[in-house]
Structures are given as C-alpha cells and as structure tokens.
Amino acid sequence: MRTTARGPAVAAALATALLVAVTGCSSGSDDKGDGGSELLTGLGTLAGDTGTKRVTFLDVAAVRKLSKDDAERFASVSQPSSILLSPYEPGLLGEDFEVSRITTAVDTDEAGHWKGNFDTQAVITSLKSKGYKQSGDAEVWSHPGNKGVTLQVSEGDISYSARDSDPMSAVEPEKGSSLADDKDFGRAAACLGDDVYRADFNPSSDPGPVLMAAAGQQAASAAEHTEVLCFVVEDDAAATALESRLREVVRTKAPKFDGAKVTVQKGDRPVVRTVVPDTATQRPGRLVLTDMELWMAATTAE
C-alpha cells in the first residue's frame, strides 16, 4: 500500500463536520417516515449529485435525549452540519430560531432537509427582513437574482439549497436519483445500521481503493455508546488488505480500541466495518477527532 496526502484531507473534512457544537434541549418525534429507517428516509430527500463531498445525517431528537444529563460529552456530535447554522454569520432563519425544533436533519455543503416543528411565521418574517420573496410554490422563498440560499418552509419541514440554477432540484430528487439510491451511500448506510443517531459520509473524488468513508454513532443509552467506521472499497483484495491493517492498529494501540471488531462484507462494493465500544467517559466522535488511528489507517491506504 502506498500513502498519499488524500487521507488527511478526507479525515479533516469529517472532523470539521463533527466539531460544530450546539445542543438542543427538547424532546422530538420518533416517526420513521415511510416505514424505513430515518437514515435512509433522510438520504432519500436529497438528490444524488449533492453527495460529491460530505453528507451528515443526525437524529437530533435522539441525541438530545442522550445528552440531557451530559451535554458537554455529546457536544461534538449534537449539531446538524448545515450552512444555515453557521455561528460566524447572522442567522438567515432569525436570531431566535431554536435548533431544538429540529427532529432529524440531513445536510450537505449545498443543500439539506430538516423535519421538525417549526415556527413558520417567525422564519418567514426573518426571510422577508433579508429581502427574500416567494418564488413559484407558495412555500418556496428565494432572494431576488437567486443570490444566496433558496428555502422551502412549512411547519413540519425545511428544505434548502444553495444551487444557482434550479435550486430545489437538490432537495426534490426524481425517482431513483436520491442519495439513498446511490450504490456507495446505500452500502455505507447498510453497514452503519438503522440505529445510528448520527452518520457522516465522505465519498472519495480521488482514485484509490477507498470509495466511501463513513462514521456512525450508536447508543442504547448515554453510558452504552458505540462508534462504527465503514469503508466501501473497490474490490475484495482491497478489503482484505484494509481488514489486516485495521486489525494491526487495534492490536498495536491497545488498550485504546479494546473490544473493537473488524469484519468484511465482500461482493460488489465490499465494505470493511469496524465497531468500537466506548466507555461512559469517552466522547462520541472520538474516532475522527482524537483517536484517529483507525480512520487514518483506512483513508491513507492505497
């Protein structure tokens, strides 16, 4: 295997997505959409061509419940990764917008879809104050000249897109063309499992054996937390090599990853899966924030 500079850049992208830290405070819905997992339902709301960089899914309601007694521990994984929630710019949704109104969110660098219980009138008032006007559909709001983000706002959903041309196509995918229909996203989502409350997907745009790197957070309770790393690779040979490399990291870095299990799902688009249990004192997201050896072993491998 040879090492390139691509891996650290990919790892840094996911770490950036996880470092945003604002925690909500109210309870949310347990609705799973059309009978499927919330993860796949969320991926199904965004067009497949929005997933060229990173995609983050978050069950905001679930992480609120987990973090209610220890918000600091969950801070790195508790915030939707959205351009609408930048702490460095005035809020487009209004200064009084409550993140706690979001129940689930799926976001990319240019678009996203949230489910929740939103104060539609307050959001619309804020948009109007910034020069936004209704465009086409009564629920769609855009800035004259298509500058900035276009939004579709209702009490139960907020969709947004920063595309210059046909912006709502990013959040209204045609049948068979959503992120849920993408083969690599589908393989990674199945590997992470339906019970993840957070999932971060990083498709690779560079040549190499790792086609998709994904990190997931699972928790039966705040004290019973598990992290999952999934790597979709090009063939069975790459999967076998990566499995060996990850097992070596687990062995040499003991006791840091004690209890970790590395497995391979072979076939078309093989997936290498690493499941790492956390103790009650370890911070969720550590595998891509502090204890990065497993992540780096995969994302720098070619």
KOLKOL-51108 format. One record per residue: residue in three letters; x, y, z of N, C-alpha, C, O in turn. Coordinates in steps of 0.001 Angstrom, whole numbers, padded with zeros to 6 digits, always signed. Example, Ala and Ser with C-alpha at 12.3 -4.5 7.8 and 13.67 -1.06 7.14 Angstrom:
! residues 2
ALA+013190-005690+007800+012300-004500+007800+013200-003300+007800+014236-003319+008465;SER+012850-002250+007080+013670-001060+007140+012900+000030+007870+013409+001138+008039;
! end
This chain:
! residues 302
MET+000843-001203+000000+000000+000000+000000+000871+001243+000000+001897+001293+000677;ARG+000453+002250-000767+001195+003490-000745+000367+004550-000046-000858+004441+000010;THR+001008+005561+000480+000330+006608+001236+000378+007909+000468+001422+008282-000067;THR-000752+008607+000411-000818+009891-000273-001323+010938+000700-001645+010632+001848;ALA-001390+012187+000227-001888+013276+001076-003405+013318+001112-003985+014129+001834;ARG-004062+012447+000335-005518+012484+000258-006171+012148+001588-007160+012776+001967;GLY-005633+011163+002304-006260+010696+003528-006428+011753+004591-007537+011919+005099;PRO-005360+012495+004965-005513+013527+005973-006564+014561+005598-007275+015058+006471;ALA-006677+014898+004306-007675+015874+003888-009078+015337+004102-009958+016064+004561;VAL-009295+014062+003770-010605+013451+003964-010935+013389+005452-012051+013707+005861;ALA-009965+012981+006251-010191+012904+007694-010505+014271+008272-011370+014402+009138;ALA-009801+015290+007794-010049+016639+008289-011445+017110+007952-012068+017825+008737;ALA-011949+016713+006776-013302+017123+006378-014343+016574+007338-015254+017295+007746;LEU-014216+015310+007698-015175+014708+008621-015011+015295+010013-016001+015545+010700;ALA-013773+015515+010435-013552+016111+011753-014201+017487+011840-014784+017841+012864;THR-014096+018273+010744-014721+019589+010726-016215+019486+010899-016820+020269+011631;ALA-016823+018505+010216-018273+018332+010305-018704+017989+011720-019777+018402+012161;LEU-017871+017234+012437-018239+016782+013773-017948+017807+014863-018485+017697+015966;LEU-017109+018800+014579-016669+019712+015623-017688+020793+015979-017577+021421+017032;VAL-018697+021020+015096-019707+022028+015398-020475+021601+016637-020927+020458+016708;ALA-020634+022475+017606-021171+022012+018894-022247+022934+019441-021942+023927+020102;VAL-023493+022614+019169-024624+023266+019816-025650+022194+020125-026025+021436+019230;THR-026110+022106+021349-027022+021037+021730-028416+021578+021975-028573+022598+022645;GLY-029434+020910+021443-030835+021271+021679-031273+020823+023056-030481+020276+023824;CYS-032562+021060+023372-032966+020760+024740-034355+020167+024877-034750+019847+025999;SER-035129+019999+023800-036476+019464+023981-036613+018115+023332-035745+017699+022565;SER-037709+017416+023634-037908+016090+023075-038402+016196+021651-038844+017260+021218;GLY-038326+015042+020883-038715+015073+019486-039524+013857+019127-039837+013015+019968;SER-039861+013785+017831-040689+012703+017328-039886+011453+017086-038691+011530+016801;ASP-040523+010288+017193-039911+009011+016884-040369+008485+015534-040157+007312+015225;ASP-040999+009342+014717-041521+008931+013421-040401+008487+012500-039390+009177+012373;LYS-040573+007333+011853-039572+006794+010960-039931+007018+009497-039365+006359+008625;GLY-040841+007915+009208-041168+008199+007823-042039+007109+007232-043051+006727+007820;ASP-041648+006604+006063-042465+005643+005332-042155+004216+005726-042168+003334+004867;GLY-041881+003956+006973-041663+002596+007428-040216+002160+007367-039882+001079+007851;GLY-039338+002979+006780-037930+002637+006716-037170+003323+007822-037762+003978+008681;SER-035847+003176+007804-035034+003828+008819-035004+005327+008574-035161+005779+007440;GLU-034803+006095+009632-034700+007539+009485-033496+007907+008630-033534+008897+007900;LEU-032422+007113+008714-031229+007389+007920-031545+007316+006427-031246+008256+005690;LEU-032141+006224+005974-032456+006079+004551-033530+007073+004113-033481+007594+002998;THR-034502+007337+004992-035518+008331+004676-034868+009693+004455-035229+010414+003525;GLY-033913+010041+005309-033212+011309+005161-032409+011374+003877-032463+012377+003166;LEU-031664+010319+003566-030868+010294+002336-031767+010371+001110-031358+010872+000063;GLY-032985+009875+001242-033911+009898+000124-034468+011263-000200-035108+011434-001237;THR-034237+012256+000674-034754+013604+000429-033801+014471-000369-034169+015575-000772;LEU-032573+013996-000610-031581+014799-001328-031172+014127-002624-031064+012903-002690;ALA-030945+014923-003648-030549+014403-004950-029163+013779-004878-028311+014232-004113;GLY-028937+012740-005673-027669+012017-005639-026468+012876-005957-025379+012619-005443;ASP-026633+013900-006798-025474+014718-007157-025138+015757-006102-024239+016573-006306;THR-025857+015742-004958-025458+016619-003850-024421+015949-002957-023878+016590-002057;GLY-024138+014673-003189-023258+013931-002294-021833+013840-002764-021152+012854-002482;THR-021353+014865-003490-019999+014812-004017-018947+015087-002955-017775+014772-003159;LYS-019336+015665-001828-018381+015936-000768-018796+015192+000498-018609+013979+000592;ARG-019351+015902+001462-019739+015223+002694-021237+015324+002903-021881+016267+002442;VAL-021777+014353+003596-023196+014332+003932-023304+013921+005396-022670+012957+005823;THR-024102+014649+006157-024293+014340+007572-025771+014130+007867-026607+014971+007538;PHE-026081+013004+008488-027430+012732+008994-027390+012810+010511-026451+012322+011139;LEU-028409+013424+011099-028481+013498+012554-029917+013360+013025-030801+014102+012598;ASP-030136+012406+013906-031404+012293+014623-031275+013213+015836-030819+012801+016902;VAL-031682+014452+015653-031476+015480+016673-032252+015150+017940-031766+015372+019048;ALA-033449+014624+017776-034262+014274+018943-033573+013200+019781-033577+013272+021010;ALA-032983+012208+019122-032319+011120+019846-031108+011617+020618-030916+011250+021777;VAL-030287+012453+019983-029080+012915+020677-029433+013872+021812-028695+013962+022793;ARG-030554+014587+021693-030992+015432+022813-031295+014582+024037-030916+014931+025155;LYS-031980+013467+023821-032314+012591+024944-031052+011999+025563-030935+011903+026784;LEU-030107+011601+024705-028871+011002+025201-028034+012003+025997-027395+011645+026986;SER-028046+013251+025556-027126+014234+026130-027737+015101+027219-027077+016013+027717;LYS-028979+014841+027598-029647+015748+028540-028939+015833+029887-029021+016860+030561;ASP-028238+014758+030295-027533+014784+031565-026037+015048+031409-025322+015183+032402;ASP-025559+015121+030152-024126+015343+029922-023938+015974+028546-023372+015356+027644;ALA-024415+017204+028391-024380+017878+027094-022958+018056+026580-022723+017979+025374;GLU-022004+018294+027483-020631+018537+027059-020030+017306+026378-019300+017423+025394;ARG-020348+016125+026915-019781+014899+026348-020243+014683+024909-019475+014183+024087;PHE-021492+015053+024589-022054+014829+023266-021951+016061+022358-022481+016060+021247;ALA-021272+017107+022830-021282+018376+022105-020789+018252+020670-021325+018912+019780;SER-019780+017421+020425-019182+017339+019097-020071+016673+018066-019819+016811+016869;VAL-021104+015954+018488-021954+015221+017546-023420+015625+017646-024285+014928+017116;SER-023714+016734+018312-025103+017067+018614-025708+018128+017707-026880+018469+017866;GLN-024941+018657+016762-025411+019769+015946-025524+019373+014480-024588+018789+013934;PRO-026661+019679+013818-026730+019461+012374-025611+020223+011667-025272+021341+012055;SER-025050+019621+010643-023952+020240+009912-024522+020989+008719-024593+020447+007615;SER-024929+022229+008938-025669+022975+007924-025130+024380+007746-024706+025021+008708;ILE-025150+024861+006496-024736+026233+006217-025712+027238+006818-025369+028411+006967;LEU-026921+026802+007165-027896+027707+007765-027619+027963+009245-028198+028873+009839;LEU-026742+027169+009836-026491+027272+011273-025068+027705+011579-024537+027394+012646;SER-024457+028410+010662-023088+028872+010879-023027+029840+012058-023805+030792+012114;PRO-022113+029608+012998-022003+030524+014142-021285+031818+013776-021193+032734+014592;TYR-020767+031892+012528-019963+033038+012125-020736+034039+011272-020190+035078+010900;GLU-022006+033744+010954-022809+034632+010133-024168+034856+010784-024638+034006+011540;PRO-024808+035999+010497-026155+036236+011038-027109+035137+010587-027005+034649+009461;GLY-028025+034751+011445-028925+033652+011137-029965+034025+010101-030737+034963+010301;LEU-029990+033290+008984-030980+033540+007947-032383+033207+008446-033362+033812+008010;LEU-032477+032249+009354-033771+031818+009877-034255+032677+011040-035350+032464+011561;GLY-033445+033641+011444-033816+034511+012546-032974+034246+013781-032602+033105+014053;GLU-032680+035286+014517-031836+035157+015706-032458+034257+016762-031745+033656+017566;ASP-033783+034161+016764-034470+033378+017783-034798+031961+017320-035525+031243+018006;PHE-034269+031545+016158-034537+030188+015678-033965+029173+016665-032816+029285+017090;GLU-034780+028184+017021-034379+027181+018007-034012+025874+017314-034853+025244+016672;VAL-032749+025470+017448-032312+024208+016869-033099+023045+017465-033248+021998+016835;SER-033593+023237+018666-034349+022187+019338-035660+021861+018620-036286+020843+018913;ARG-036080+022711+017688-037280+022417+016915-037024+021357+015842-037974+020775+015317;ILE-035758+021098+015508-035417+020091+014510-035463+018714+015166-034957+018536+016274;THR-036066+017743+014489-036050+016367+014994-035050+015506+014218-034297+014751+014833;THR-035022+015600+012882-034000+014918+012085-033496+015872+011021-034234+016735+010545;ALA-032229+015712+010650-031626+016589+009649-030663+015793+008786-029938+014932+009286;VAL-030657+016080+007491-029638+015550+006598-029116+016732+005791-029896+017453+005169;ASP-027800+016933+005799-027208+018135+005232-025975+017810+004404-025211+016900+004726;THR-025797+018580+003318-024564+018550+002546-023986+019958+002566-024490+020834+003269;ASP-022923+020172+001789-022327+021505+001733-023205+022507+000995-022992+023714+001110;GLU-024201+022017+000231-025006+022943-000556-026510+022821-000335-027273+023665-000804;ALA-026942+021788+000368-028382+021578+000493-028684+020751+001733-027794+020141+002325;GLY-029965+020743+002116-030350+019937+003261-031845+019871+003437-032591+020638+002829;HIS-032281+018942+004282-033702+018779+004606-033838+018462+006080-033191+017553+006601;TRP-034698+019232+006747-034958+019017+008168-036418+018676+008373-037293+019203+007687;LYS-036675+017791+009322-038027+017558+009809-038097+018090+011237-037115+018039+011977;GLY-039253+018594+011609-039377+019120+012956-040694+019840+013168-041675+019602+012463;ASN-040698+020716+014145-041880+021512+014485-041451+022970+014474-040980+023496+015482;PHE-041619+023623+013318-041024+024932+013114-042034+026066+013250-043212+025918+012923;ASP-041547+027193+013735-042345+028414+013796-042255+029065+012414-041422+029941+012182;THR-043114+028628+011511-043040+029063+010118-043118+030573+009985-042352+031168+009227;GLN-044029+031198+010708-044206+032639+010578-042947+033395+010996-042567+034373+010351;ALA-042300+032947+012072-041074+033615+012519-039969+033485+011474-039230+034438+011224;VAL-039856+032289+010858-038841+032084+009821-039138+032974+008615-038231+033609+008076;ILE-040396+033024+008190-040777+033839+007030-040531+035315+007303-040068+036045+006427;THR-040838+035752+008513-040583+037145+008880-039102+037474+008766-038728+038543+008283;SER-038265+036547+009214-036821+036753+009116-036371+036800+007654-035555+037642+007281;LEU-036899+035901+006836-036534+035884+005418-036947+037179+004729-036181+037745+003949;LYS-038155+037643+005017-038624+038893+004419-037717+040063+004803-037441+040946+003991;SER-037262+040049+006049-036399+041147+006511-035066+041172+005785-034372+042188+005774;LYS-034717+040057+005185-033455+039960+004441-033673+040035+002938-032774+039721+002158;GLY-034867+040452+002535-035139+040674+001129-035670+039487+000370-035800+039546-000852;TYR-035981+038405+001065-036490+037204+000391-037950+037386-000016-038720+038070+000657;LYS-038314+036749-001152-039678+036793-001649-040120+035397-002046-039298+034522-002318;GLN-041447+035201-002076-041986+033925-002529-041651+033726-003993-041694+034656-004797;SER-041313+032477-004317-040903+032167-005693-041589+030890-006135-041266+029806-005650;GLY-042554+031016-007072-043238+029822-007553-044150+029260-006482-045149+029882-006120;ASP-043809+028083-005974-044570+027454-004903-044672+028421-003725-043704+029103-003389;ALA-045842+028475-003105-046069+029430-002018-045123+029223-000853-044867+030152-000088;GLU-044591+027989-000708-043712+027709+000416-042236+027943+000081-041377+027806+000953;VAL-041932+028295-001179-040545+028485-001604-040171+029959-001507-040904+030834-001969;TRP-039019+030214-000900-038538+031574-000712-037138+031703-001284-036268+030872-001024;SER-036930+032760-002069-035614+032973-002666-035293+034457-002682-036178+035309-002598;HIS-034010+034739-002791-033558+036123-002862-033591+036564-004317-033197+035800-005198;PRO-034053+037782-004589-034066+038256-005976-032702+038084-006649-031667+038426-006077;GLY-032720+037553-007858-031467+037294-008557-030867+035963-008177-029737+035652-008554;ASN-031637+035160-007413-031153+033849-006969-029823+033944-006231-028959+033081-006386;LYS-029661+034992-005430-028461+035127-004616-028690+034454-003269-029712+034677-002620;GLY-027753+033648-002863-027866+033001-001570-028673+031728-001629-028778+031091-002678;VAL-029249+031356-000485-029927+030075-000313-031406+030206-000650-032048+031187-000275;THR-031948+029214-001360-033383+029112-001591-033956+028120-000590-033363+027070-000343;LEU-035120+028452-000008-035696+027605+001031-037147+027262+000723-037863+028036+000087;GLN-037566+026095+001181-038974+025714+001189-039346+025474+002647-038761+024621+003313;VAL-040321+026231+003134-040592+026273+004571-042025+025870+004863-042956+026411+004266;SER-042209+024932+005769-043529+024584+006291-043371+024262+007771-042253+024245+008288;GLU-044470+024010+008447-044389+023744+009885-043618+022460+010186-042982+022353+011235;GLY-043669+021483+009275-043025+020196+009546-041736+019957+008815-041018+019008+009130;ASP-041413+020806+007826-040215+020573+007021-039563+021888+006622-040242+022881+006361;ILE-038240+021879+006579-037479+022956+005960-036481+022307+005014-035664+021484+005428;SER-036551+022682+003734-035564+022249+002753-034830+023482+002262-035416+024561+002177;TYR-033566+023337+001941-032806+024492+001463-031754+024053+000454-031300+022909+000464;SER-031379+024979-000414-030384+024685-001434-029644+025955-001818-030252+027016-001959;ALA-028340+025847-001984-027515+026986-002387-027154+026931-003862-026285+027678-004311;ARG-027812+026050-004632-027548+025971-006063-028010+027247-006757-029030+027833-006393;ASP-027243+027670-007763-027621+028862-008518-028737+028554-009513-029626+029381-009717;SER-028700+027377-010133-029662+027007-011155-030570+025882-010656-030090+024874-010138;ASP-031877+026061-010816-032866+025068-010400-032569+024550-008995-032375+023349-008811;PRO-032530+025447-007993-032057+025066-006659-032843+023956-005990-032251+023119-005309;MET-034170+023919-006163-034956+022928-005437-034779+021518-005983-035225+020556-005359;SER-034135+021381-007139-033853+020034-007642-032915+019284-006708-032865+018055-006740;ALA-032167+020014-005872-031254+019371-004919-032009+018682-003795-031514+017721-003204;VAL-033219+019177-003497-033985+018634-002373-035312+018032-002821-036158+017697-001992;GLU-035493+017898-004128-036666+017229-004690-036190+016257-005769-036484+016449-006949;PRO-035452+015207-005368-034861+014301-006364-035918+013536-007142-036964+013167-006608;GLU-035625+013309-008404-036504+012473-009205-036366+011027-008736-035358+010650-008138;LYS-037382+010230-009013-037396+008840-008572-036148+008106-009042-035800+008136-010222;GLY-035476+007444-008094-034290+006671-008412-033000+007457-008451-031956+006913-008810;SER-033052+008757-008081-031847+009580-008200-031445+010254-006894-030692+011228-006906;SER-031938+009748-005771-031582+010344-004480-030300+009719-003938-029783+008750-004494;LEU-029799+010286-002849-028625+009709-002199-028905+008285-001720-028001+007450-001694;ALA-030148+008005-001343-030496+006653-000902-030387+005646-002032-030241+004449-001785;ASP-030458+006119-003272-030358+005231-004427-028920+005049-004906-028651+004186-005742;ASP-028004+005845-004389-026593+005742-004783-025979+004476-004178-026155+004203-002991;LYS-025262+003712-004995-024753+002410-004553-023800+002535-003367-023901+001762-002414;ASP-022882+003492-003411-021915+003618-002318-022571+004112-001034-022247+003636+000054;PHE-023500+005071-001159-024227+005528+000021-025069+004392+000604-025147+004227+001821;GLY-025693+003618-000275-026506+002506+000186-025698+001469+000933-026128+000982+001979;ARG-024522+001121+000406-023657+000144+001066-023182+000678+002412-023193-000046+003408;ALA-022768+001933+002443-022280+002512+003698-023398+002616+004732-023177+002336+005911;ALA-024598+003015+004303-025720+003135+005238-026095+001779+005814-026371+001669+007008;ALA-026108+000742+004975-026426-000606+005465-025380-001078+006454-025702-001754+007431;CYS-024125-000723+006205-023040-001100+007107-023180-000396+008456-022987-001017+009501;LEU-023513+000892+008440-023655+001636+009695-024822+001119+010517-024739+001061+011743;GLY-025915+000740+009852-027071+000205+010554-028165+001232+010753-027904+002435+010780;ASP-029399+000753+010892-030555+001631+011020-030603+002381+012347-031324+003372+012467;ASP-029847+001923+013346-029976+002510+014678-028943+003585+014970-028824+004014+016118;VAL-028183+004042+013961-027255+005148+014221-028049+006439+014398-028999+006696+013658;TYR-027657+007249+015379-028316+008529+015542-027575+009619+014782-028122+010693+014530;ARG-026326+009337+014416-025567+010247+013558-024764+009432+012567-024229+008375+012903;ALA-024683+009933+011333-023886+009290+010297-023228+010368+009452-023890+011298+008992;ASP-021920+010240+009250-021171+011170+008405-020569+010400+007244-019795+009462+007441;PHE-020931+010803+006031-020475+010135+004816-019483+011034+004077-019719+012231+003910;ASN-018364+010438+003636-017374+011175+002860-016998+010390+001616-016102+009548+001673;PRO-017666+010646+000485-017297+009976-000760-015932+010477-001235-015609+011653-001069;SER-015145+009599-001817-013848+009998-002336-013981+010421-003792-014628+009741-004588;SER-013370+011540-004132-013355+012004-005519-012026+011696-006191-011820+012040-007355;ASP-011117+011045-005456-009787+010719-005971-009673+009227-006250-010377+008427-005635;PRO-008786+008842-007178-008584+007413-007434-007968+006723-006221-007145+007310-005519;GLY-008362+005494-005980-007853+004749-004835-008856+003702-004425-009995+003718-004891;PRO-008453+002790-003559-009329+001682-003194-010504+002064-002315-011526+001378-002343;VAL-010398+003147-001522-011497+003549-000645-012422+004486-001411-012046+005611-001738;LEU-013632+004016-001695-014599+004789-002457-015466+005666-001561-015902+006740-001974;MET-015713+005216-000350-016557+005938+000597-016101+005627+002014-015885+004467+002365;ALA-015957+006673+002826-015641+006506+004242-016799+007073+005052-017250+008190+004798;ALA-017278+006308+006024-018430+006754+006811-018212+006447+008280-017608+005436+008638;ALA-018714+007336+009122-018637+007144+010571-020036+007246+011155-020802+008137+010788;GLY-020370+006335+012061-021689+006347+012679-021607+006284+014192-020657+005741+014755;GLN-022619+006849+014844-022708+006845+016299-023962+006078+016711-025057+006371+016230;GLN-023806+005109+017590-024921+004327+018118-024928+004430+019636-023880+004618+020254;ALA-026111+004308+020239-026176+004356+021705-027469+003739+022198-028558+004200+021857;ALA-027346+002694+023002-028501+002158+023700-028870+003076+024859-030036+003177+025243;SER-027857+003743+025409-028032+004752+026451-026787+005618+026423-025844+005325+025689;ALA-026776+006679+027213-025606+007555+027232-024360+006800+027670-023256+007123+027231;ALA-024520+005801+028528-023380+005042+029045-022986+003882+028134-021893+003332+028270;GLU-023873+003506+027201-023601+002376+026306-023474+002888+024875-024395+002766+024068;HIS-022332+003454+024588-022113+004117+023304-021147+003313+022440-020187+002728+022941;THR-021415+003292+021129-020597+002550+020174-020358+003398+018939-021256+004102+018479;GLU-019147+003330+018403-018837+004025+017159-018564+003000+016070-017974+001949+016318;VAL-019003+003324+014859-018859+002418+013724-018162+003150+012592-018561+004254+012221;LEU-017130+002544+012047-016465+003054+010849-016727+002083+009709-016542+000876+009866;CYS-017153+002596+008572-017425+001762+007399-016688+002326+006193-016762+003521+005907;PHE-015972+001447+005490-015219+001866+004313-015639+001014+003127-015419-000197+003115;VAL-016242+001646+002136-016603+000966+000902-015372+001001-000003-014836+002071-000292;VAL-014926-000180-000448-013686-000265-001227-013955-000880-002598-015048-001378-002867;GLU-012934-000837-003460-013143-001181-004859-013243-002671-005149-013918-003066-006100;ASP-012572-003524-004334-012623-004953-004618-012264-005754-003365-011883-005188-002340;ASP-012392-007075-003465-012154-007938-002311-010708-007893-001841-010444-008000-000644;ALA-009770-007734-002769-008357-007659-002385-008097-006434-001516-007375-006508-000522;ALA-008692-005310-001898-008542-004088-001102-009186-004260+000262-008666-003760+001259;ALA-010313-004962+000320-010988-005190+001591-010140-006035+002527-010030-005735+003716;THR-009537-007096+001988-008691-007972+002806-007486-007222+003345-007120-007382+004509;ALA-006862-006396+002491-005698-005627+002918-006063-004619+003994-005320-004436+004959;LEU-007209-003964+003828-007632-002967+004811-008023-003635+006126-007723-003108+007197;GLU-008678-004770+006059-009019-005514+007270-007763-005817+008083-007743-005628+009299;SER-006715-006289+007406-005467-006609+008091-004848-005364+008727-004336-005419+009845;ARG-004899-004254+008014-004309-003014+008518-005059-002518+009757-004434-002070+010718;LEU-006381-002592+009742-007173-002146+010878-006976-003046+012099-006892-002563+013228;ARG-006905-004342+011865-006642-005261+012982-005282-004979+013616-005124-005082+014833;GLU-004321-004629+012801-002990-004314+013328-003038-003065+014204-002381-003013+015243;VAL-003806-002064+013795-003945-000854+014601-004585-001175+015947-004129-000697+016986;VAL-005645-001985+015929-006306-002376+017172-005317-003067+018106-005312-002814+019310;ARG-004478-003943+017545-003515-004699+018359-002420-003802+018915-002104-003874+020102;THR-001839-002959+018072-000675-002171+018488-001045-000976+019369-000210-000475+020122;LYS-002287-000527+019275-002702+000649+020051-003490+000279+021317-004082+001147+021958;ALA-003493-000993+021665-004182-001428+022883-003657-000650+024088-002454-000410+024183;PRO-004538-000252+025010-005967-000628+025128-006938+000381+024501-008136+000334+024780;LYS-006438+001285+023663-007274+002378+023151-008541+001880+022454-009611+002468+022610;PHE-008417+000793+021686-009562+000286+020923-009995-001097+021403-010473-001916+020618;ASP-009824-001347+022692-010218-002645+023253-011695-002944+022946-012562-002079+023071;GLY-011946-004184+022545-013307-004598+022223-013702-004352+020784-014811-004701+020378;ALA-012801-003748+019995-013116-003445+018594-013242-004725+017780-012503-005685+018002;LYS-014173-004737+016841-014367-005866+015942-014280-005376+014504-014984-004446+014113;VAL-013411-006010+013721-013226-005655+012315-013763-006801+011463-013343-007947+011627;THR-014688-006499+010559-015277-007513+009690-015314-007009+008254-015172-005813+007999;VAL-015508-007940+007318-015570-007603+005897-016852-008170+005297-017204-009326+005532;GLN-017531-007352+004533-018681-007782+003740-018249-007745+002279-018151-006675+001679;LYS-017989-008930+001707-017427-008991+000359-018518-008945-000698-019705-008932-000375;GLY-018113-008920-001962-019056-008836-003068-018842-007557-003846-017772-006951-003785;ASP-019880-007141-004591-019799-005877-005313-019730-004733-004313-020574-004636-003422;ARG-018742-003876-004452-018515-002794-003489-018331-003372-002086-019177-003137-001224;PRO-017253-004121-001827-017019-004668-000484-016959-003557+000563-016606-002417+000262;VAL-017310-003915+001792-017300-002951+002891-016501-003522+004048-016701-004669+004450;VAL-015595-002713+004579-014835-003082+005776-015422-002302+006945-015484-001073+006920;ARG-015857-003040+007976-016587-002441+009106-015799-002622+010392-015328-003717+010701;THR-015663-001535+011134-015007-001585+012437-015951-001019+013487-016387+000128+013386;VAL-016265-001827+014495-017164-001421+015576-016342-001272+016849-015654-002205+017264;VAL-016414-000113+017459-015598+000184+018642-016495+000641+019788-017143+001681+019675;PRO-016549-000111+020891-017348+000324+022047-016632+001436+022813-015406+001436+022929;ASP-017404+002368+023326-016864+003449+024151-017180+003195+025617-018147+002510+025950;THR-016362+003747+026473-016705+003756+027893-017584+004974+028161-017740+005840+027301;ALA-018147+005030+029344-019053+006126+029688-018332+007464+029793-018980+008509+029861;THR-017004+007449+029806-016247+008706+029918-015704+009181+028582-015229+010312+028479;GLN-015766+008339+027555-015218+008727+026256-016235+009534+025458-017434+009264+025516;ARG-015747+010531+024709-016632+011433+023995-017016+010870+022641-016133+010488+021873;PRO-018301+010804+022318-018729+010365+020993-018069+011206+019900-017936+012423+020023;GLY-017661+010524+018827-016939+011189+017746-015432+011084+017884-014698+011621+017055;ARG-014955+010397+018923-013512+010369+019194-012721+009718+018061-011557+010065+017859;LEU-013320+008779+017313-012554+008067+016288-012149+008958+015131-011250+008602+014368;VAL-012794+010116+014981-012389+011052+013934-011955+012398+014496-011672+013324+013736;LEU-011898+012515+015829-011499+013768+016449-010198+013654+017233-009338+014530+017137;THR-010050+012599+017997-008856+012449+018837-008154+011115+018609-006943+011076+018396;ASP-008912+010030+018652-008320+008697+018483-008467+008270+017026-009278+007403+016700;MET-007667+008894+016149-007895+008822+014710-007116+007719+014000-007152+007643+012772;GLU-006420+006872+014733-005534+005906+014078-006273+004956+013133-005772+004657+012049;LEU-007446+004483+013526-008212+003594+012650-008680+004320+011391-008560+003808+010278;TRP-009212+005515+011592-009689+006327+010469-008555+006608+009483-008717+006452+008272;MET-007408+007024+010017-006286+007365+009158-005694+006147+008471-005213+006247+007342;ALA-005722+005010+009130-005185+003784+008519-005952+003439+007260-005387+002899+006309;ALA-007232+003749+007253-008058+003434+006086-007999+004537+005040-007854+004251+003852;THR-008108+005779+005456-008209+006864+004487-006878+007242+003853-006862+007985+002871;THR-005755+006752+004387-004463+006979+003732-003990+005745+002977-002926+005766+002358;ALA-004766+004675+003023-004314+003422+002403-004675+003353+000944-005813+003639+000570;GLU-003714+002973+000102-003948+002731-001310-003119+001562-001773-003174+001192-002945;
! end
